[in-house]
Amino acid sequence: MNPLRNQFEKEGEKSVEEYTASIPFDRRLYKQDIVGSIAHAKMLAKQGIISDKEAELIMMGLASIREEIEQGVFELSAELEDIHMNIEARLIEKIGEAGQKLHTARSRNDQIALDMRLFAKEAISHTIEKLVGLQKALLDLAEANKDVVMPGYTHLQRAQPVLFAHHILAYFEMLQRDVGRFRDCLKRADVMPLGSGALAGVPYAIDREFLAQELGFARVSENSMDAVSDRDFIIEYQAAASLAMMHISRLAEEIILWSSVEFGFVRLAAAYTTGSSIMPQKRNPDVAELARGKTGRVYGNLLAILTTMKALPLTYNRDLQEDKEGFFDTVNTLISTLEVLTGMIATMQIRGDRTKEAAEGGYILATDLADYLVRKGVPFRQAHEIVGKLVQYAMEKGKGFKDLSLDEYQRFSPLFAQDVYSVTVESSLEARTARGGTAPRQVEQALKRARKIVQGEDA
């Protein structure tokens, strides 16, 4: 029976037991709980609160319990509510009275705050690693296709020619901002709460700095009431994850479009598509679609924890049990999505012939023709109007710009001369030399800078 059950509670209230138990999901924290308990036992012995022999028994017992859990022979009990009480009860069973001393100078409140911070730190580091992995895949793809030309779009309409690498590097930049957000999140997660007790601190001469050093924290919390009730680091992770999933979803959407027959810009490896149940000709971009779809559940988890926290008075409330499932799900969803997207990008083939054909079609050089007139002294707004009329004329005649005669050009402005035919996709690209533009030499510099970033060098 759970020793913390209310003594007035009726026996046999199974539904209440199941409703309040967190062991089905917080069992995931067993490693963090054991690591934290070992450090706590060391500190208690160092401070003379328990004996060295008792600490040694506790640490040996906890190591044995970790093996039992990892070998699948540890029996978890819902009656004991959570992973903390399951481990403590088993420890007492294994080593006796010494096990009952482990909880000296701590509460489940600061214990779970510690476990969640330890888990969050690991999750953040793993997430950053996976983000950089996707960045590397995007960079490899961009470098392998750095001469490929494609249309750039606004409103999903062909707008101006760009290099494919320039387009892909836009996602590299998004992910770099994501990396920065998670690094910031790590700074605020890297605070050691143990020693805060239930809410008011503990009446023992503990050494919190020793605990922080043992557990790899940069600093200790400054206010015990805040420390046991703070879940900002979980919210920050989920907010950063929501932004990262939004970026992933945008990339997934473009891949879905590009892999369609209508675009035909890319071919996805068979492993990242599925067939139709009745239409044998189809290969559906299901991985990209699922990445787009899973973004919604990550948003939902963020909203859930914000709603849980919005009206909680200090300090610990049982509502905080709801901080875990959504957080764990977001971590799982983001990391698995990053892994599968990395594989999809690494195996994706770019059809440069189709992208170039699209870039050369229509009236994608209209802005360049307006700039051509500007260089001959025409105010941009007038140049914009002239080329707008020229486009309308060409559309009515069913001609492209290169098909128009010089006489036809000069109907709209006498400033058009033979050199108007030097306005091409290539010249359009070459002209955009401002930093951050799509000119080949600018993209080459951007690729070098991106490579330095993923290699951990200053960019």
Secondary structure, DSSP 8 states (H G I E B T S, - for coil): --TTS-TTS-TT-HHHHHHH--HHHHGGGHHHHHHHHHHHHHHHHHTTSS-HHHHHHHHHHHHHHHHHHHTT-----GGG-SHHHHHHHHHHHHHTHHHHTTTTT--HHHHHHHHHHHHHHHHHHHHHHHHHHHHHHHHHHHHHTTT-EEEEEETTEEEEEEEHHHHHHHHHHHHHHHHHHHHHHHHHH-EE-TT-TTTT--SS---HHHHHHHHT-SEE-S-HHHHHH--HHHHHHHHHHHHHHHHHHHHHHHHHHHTSTTT--EE--GGG-EE-SS-TT-EE-HHHHHHHHHHHHHHHHHHHHHHHHTT--SS--GGGGGGSHHHHHHHHHHHHHHHHHHHHHHH-EE-HHHHHHHHHSTTTTHHHHHHHHHTTT--HHHHHHHHHHHHHHHHHHT--GGGS-HHHHHTT-TT--GGGGG--HHHHHHH--STTS--HHHHHHHHHHHHHHHTT---
